[in-house]
Amino acid sequence: MQTDEYLKLAEVEDRMWYFQGLHALALEALRRGLRPDLAGDVLDAGCGTGGFIKRALPALPGRGVAGIDFSPLACDLARQRGCPRVEVASITELPFADATFAALTSLDVLVQVVERERALAEFFRVLKPGGLVVINVAAYKWLWSYHDDSCQTQHRYTRPELVAQTREVGFVVEQATYRNFLTLPFVVAKRKLFRRATDTSDVKPYPEPVEAAFRGIMAAERMWLRHVGPMPAGSSVFLVARKPAAGKGQS
């Protein structure tokens, strides 16, 4: 991403509805899927300015949380915000030994690299057998907009495409769904119908009544996923998968 996007991210990540909702969903997946008998830390691959790490550290007692990001500025900002275990690296070449982590998250990062299959293979390599991966990516090429240009997005996925690529490197997919379904009309309207030439990314603070309304929508979507099942559409794809335990094959 561009420098000004990282600075905006550091400013709003803790309080903006989008990140609060995404991080809450990812933490639910980790708490549900992390095996108690599998020791090890969590890696946030593409940690940006550290917002998810800040939320994960108190939410995952007994687990350390490390991060990497391609941007030295993002890593500096993450350290300033209380995330000491952050280093500069690419998700396509993780600087860790095989089978290091019990879980790995990559939230809105895979779409920013060209070698996406290589990144997924790296996720698989650094996870311990039985380890969990949690991924969120932008959905639908037809939704491409000024937001993607500002964030230097390289690709937008469909759910079947992400599932296929994840399985190809050896993961067993446990959950794959679209999300941001209830906010999709808002996204389409803002990015496609009423866009302005001066628009940059949608990473920005909104008035508190708007933030509160969207936080409520994100909570409703999490309840939907818990009690109803996958969503039929949305501006993001959310996936949870596991590296097979030793001696077990892909299903």
Backbone hydrogen bonds, N-H to C=O, Kabsch-Sander energy under -0.5 kcal/mol:
donor,donor_aa,acceptor,acceptor_aa,energy
2,Q,150,S,-0.8
5,E,2,Q,-0.7
6,Y,2,Q,-1.6
7,L,3,T,-2.0
8,K,4,D,-2.1
9,L,5,E,-2.4
10,A,6,Y,-2.4
11,E,7,L,-1.4
12,V,8,K,-2.2
13,E,9,L,-2.5
15,R,12,V,-1.1
16,M,12,V,-2.3
20,Q,16,M,-2.2
21,G,17,W,-2.6
22,L,18,Y,-2.4
23,H,19,F,-2.8
24,A,20,Q,-2.0
25,L,21,G,-2.0
26,A,22,L,-2.4
27,L,23,H,-2.5
28,E,24,A,-2.1
29,A,25,L,-2.0
30,L,26,A,-2.1
31,R,27,L,-2.8
32,R,28,E,-2.2
33,G,29,A,-2.2
34,L,30,L,-2.7
38,L,35,R,-1.9
39,A,37,D,-0.8
42,V,64,G,-2.7
43,L,103,A,-2.0
44,D,66,A,-2.7
45,A,43,L,-0.9
45,A,105,T,-3.0
46,G,44,D,-1.0
46,G,68,I,-2.2
47,C,44,D,-0.6
47,C,68,I,-2.5
50,G,47,C,-2.1
54,K,50,G,-2.3
55,R,51,G,-1.4
56,A,52,F,-2.7
57,L,53,I,-2.4
59,A,55,R,-0.9
60,L,56,A,-1.7
63,R,60,L,-2.0
66,A,42,V,-2.8
67,G,85,R,-2.6
68,I,44,D,-1.8
69,D,87,E,-1.5
75,C,71,S,-2.1
76,D,72,P,-2.4
77,L,73,L,-2.6
78,A,74,A,-2.5
79,R,75,C,-2.4
80,Q,76,D,-2.3
81,R,77,L,-1.3
82,G,79,R,-1.7
83,C,78,A,-1.6
86,V,84,P,-1.6
87,E,67,G,-1.9
89,A,69,D,-1.5
90,S,93,E,-0.6
93,E,90,S,-1.4
96,F,94,L,-1.4
99,A,125,R,-2.6
100,T,97,A,-0.6
100,T,126,V,-1.8
101,F,126,V,-2.8
102,A,41,D,-2.2
103,A,41,D,-1.3
104,L,132,L,-2.3
105,T,43,L,-2.8
106,S,134,V,-2.5
108,D,106,S,-0.7
108,D,136,N,-3.0
109,V,136,N,-0.5
112,Q,109,V,-2.5
113,V,110,L,-1.3
116,R,114,V,-1.8
119,A,115,E,-1.8
120,L,116,R,-2.3
121,A,117,E,-2.1
122,E,118,R,-1.9
123,F,119,A,-2.3
124,F,120,L,-2.3
125,R,121,A,-2.2
126,V,122,E,-2.2
127,L,123,F,-0.9
127,L,124,F,-0.5
128,K,101,F,-3.1
130,G,243,K,-2.3
131,G,128,K,-2.8
132,L,102,A,-1.9
133,V,241,A,-3.0
134,V,104,L,-2.5
135,I,239,L,-2.8
136,N,106,S,-2.0
137,V,237,V,-2.3
139,A,235,S,-2.4
140,Y,157,Y,-2.9
143,L,140,Y,-1.4
144,W,141,K,-1.9
148,D,145,S,-0.6
149,D,145,S,-1.7
150,S,146,Y,-2.5
151,C,147,H,-1.9
152,Q,148,D,-0.6
152,Q,149,D,-0.7
153,T,148,D,-2.6
154,Q,111,V,-3.5
155,H,111,V,-1.0
157,Y,138,A,-2.9
162,L,158,T,-2.1
163,V,159,R,-2.4
164,A,160,P,-2.5
165,Q,161,E,-2.3
166,T,162,L,-2.3
167,R,163,V,-2.5
168,E,164,A,-2.0
169,V,165,Q,-1.0
170,G,167,R,-1.4
171,F,166,T,-1.6
172,V,242,R,-2.7
173,V,171,F,-0.6
174,E,240,V,-2.8
175,Q,240,V,-2.1
177,T,238,F,-2.6
178,Y,231,M,-1.1
179,R,236,S,-2.2
184,L,181,F,-1.0
187,V,183,T,-2.2
188,V,184,L,-2.8
189,A,185,P,-2.4
190,K,186,F,-2.6
191,R,187,V,-2.8
192,K,188,V,-2.3
193,L,188,V,-1.2
193,L,189,A,-0.7
194,F,189,A,-2.5
199,D,196,R,-1.7
204,K,202,D,-1.2
210,V,207,P,-0.9
211,E,207,P,-2.4
212,A,208,E,-3.0
213,A,209,P,-1.9
214,F,210,V,-2.4
215,R,211,E,-2.5
216,G,212,A,-2.0
217,I,213,A,-1.7
218,M,214,F,-2.4
219,A,215,R,-2.1
220,A,216,G,-2.1
221,E,217,I,-2.2
222,R,218,M,-2.0
223,M,219,A,-1.9
224,W,220,A,-2.3
225,L,221,E,-2.6
226,R,222,R,-1.9
227,H,223,M,-2.4
228,V,224,W,-3.2
229,G,224,W,-1.8
231,M,178,Y,-0.7
235,S,180,N,-0.7
236,S,179,R,-1.7
237,V,137,V,-2.6
238,F,177,T,-3.4
239,L,135,I,-2.8
240,V,175,Q,-2.9
241,A,133,V,-2.4
242,R,172,V,-2.5
243,K,131,G,-2.6
248,K,245,A,-2.5
